[in-house]
Amino acid sequence: MRRRNRLGSRFFIGVAVVIVLCILSALYSGVTGNPSPVTTAVGIVATPIQKLATGVSGFFGKGLSYFTEFDALKAENEELHRQIREMEQTVRDAQLAIEENNRLRAQAGQPERARELTTLNAEVIARNPGDWATVLTLDKGSSHGVEVNDAVITEDGLVGYVSAVAPNYSTITTVVDIEMQCGALITRTRDSAIAEGSYDLMAEGSLRLSYLTEDASIVIGDTVETSGAGGVFPKGVMIGTVESVLPEENGISYYAVLKPFVDVETVTNVSVVTAFTDTTE
């Protein structure tokens, strides 16, 4: 019992001493404007502990940041691998399509075609005002080797042709313009026709496939390419896809509506074909 009372007395004495020290410390700081010896002593003891705590916190913070960045890099790496797989599949599909095309040509008795193009990369810097961009301006002109009637293409297909040229720029008439006209072939059947712009279809961003022969076989979804007739456009440049097949006004013949592969409203980078050769093997 006496021991418990002794411990209680020591506790209260200790509390009292702490309170007195705090009061004296506050008075000392208020009078001198400097930290009291008690505050200084506490700071000396606490500083290493604070440094240790800060170091530990920084260590774990850096570790967490490392793992977060690692997860992000891992996800990015997986996405790049996915894109590579898709591109590899695209290449394989293209190779299969080429092989199938060559096989069909052989069956039809048509020789394989070899085409060599000399191209100049250019950028679209202006479009004509209106509901649809039927005329484009490029940043390349005669000083770069561009000439009137040069074909303009992208990797997707035909954009149009050079209709006017200046030293440092050129004007392009696009596939949907009413001035546009080129020989065309239905890729599937090799039936010939003429691809041309139309007032009625221009606002929709489409063009006509006219002068189809009576026995021409054409269906929605068929692709159409340049025939090379006339010498302006290289043979085999994709023009568009058949959206519909409709009767002419005479009710006898038909024409098709084509949706171009190249969106002339949004295209920004093109290639001007400054020279080409088209041979068969």
Secondary structure, DSSP 8 states (H G I E B T S, - for coil): -HHHHHHHHHHHHHHHHHHHHHHHHHHHHHHHSS--HHHHHHHHHHHHHHHHHHHHHHHHHHHHHHHHHHHHHHHHHHHHHHHHHHHHHHHHHHHHHHHHHHHHHHHTT---EEEEEEEEEEEEEEE-SSSS--EEEES--GGGT--TT-EEE-SSSEEEEEEEE-SS-EEEEETTSTT-EEEEEETTT--EEEEE--HHHHTTT-EEEE---TT----TT-EEEE--TTSSS-TT-EEEEEEEEEE-TTSSSEEEEEEESS-TTT--EEEEEEEEEEEE-
